[in-house]
């Protein structure tokens, strides 16, 4: 296991076994990363902006509604707890990540029999390819990912409601980040496109896990982890944010001091460098 960067007196969010899980499986769940009170306050703001009512299930006519950027106090506090900052230090390295000013898009999923239309296996995109033009738009289909994870230090899943196996939990292919690292490496800095990565992810034969938990839990995932949405078969809407953690400095797989973060250690493991 690589040095997890914590010195005496500093907060540890993750135990050594969790660091190992992150390197080998590609994700770890931080329980009670932020408070249920913050989750409740954030949901109230989200309900305000939804085109339906919390007390009227007949108004839940769409399987998914996407809401935009949120920088209100509950969201800012949720993403900047001491426990999460300590976990970022452990997984990415102190000084190697940028604090977030809030949370990004919320795909709010509702109990619905229809396919939501966005449930394919994929790896979250990180930087605009040359086809994007100016200005480059987030989520554009020609965004890319490269083997040094340019533009992304972590994929994060913030649970703002309780999520059981029936409540459209994000599906995760365990260990898929290792396969993706090997797939990306030959493409160099140019990386691979969304279509290439989606096809590759769909064909990966890996056991699956479900990102279940309670409001306030956060899944911290390797940026190369293959994941997917699914149909909501439960009874209550699912509220989740999936922002990236942005890097302050590029990932390095050749550090003279050997102080590799777990994100880097996982890539090195995939490429046979450790």
C-alpha positions, 0 to 999 in steps of 0.5 A: 500500500502506498503512503497515504500522506497523513502525518501525526495529528491529521484527520484520517477518513479512510483506514488502510484496508479502505485505501487498498479497496480503492486501489484494487476495486476502484471505489470506497464508500465514506459513510456519514461524509456529511450530515443528514440535516444538510441532505434534507436542506439540499433536497428542499432546494432541489424540490423547489426547482423540480417540475413536480411535487414531493407530495404528489407521486402522480406528478412524477411523470419522467424517469429522470430530471436533470438539475443544474449547478448548485452553490447554495450553502447546504451543497457547499458545506456537504462537499467541504466537510473535514472528513471528505477533505481528509479523504481527498488528501489520502486518495489524491494527495495534499495540495494535489486537488482543488476544493469544490465551490459546490456541486454539479448536475443532479440526475433526480431519478423517479420510480418509473417503468420506462428506461431513462435513456441514460443507463449505458455503461460508461466512464465519465469524460474529463477534457474536450477533444479537438472536435468540440470547438469553442467554447467546449461544452461539458458533457459533449459527446466528443469529450475524452479521457486519457491514461493520465486522467487529465482534468479529473482526480476522482469521480464522486457519488453524493447520496442526498437521499437513502438509496436501497437496491430498488432506488436506482443505485449506480451500478459499478463494475468492480475493478474496471478502472484497471481494465480502462487504464490498460485500454487508455494507455496506448492512446497516449495524451489524446485519449479515447472518446465517449463512444470508444469508452462506452463500447469498451465498458459495456463489454467488460466482464466484471462483477458488479456492485451497487452504490447503495447507502444512506443520505450523507454517504459519499462514494469516492471512485477512481476516475476510470471506474466503469459505471451505469444508471438503471431503472428506478424500481422503488417508491421514493425519488433518488437524489444524487450528485456526481461531481468530479474532483479536479486536480491541482497538478497532473497525475504522475506515474514516475515520481522520484520520491515514490510518493504515489497517491492511491489514484496513481498507484491503481494506474501503476498496478494496471500497467504492471509498474508496481 
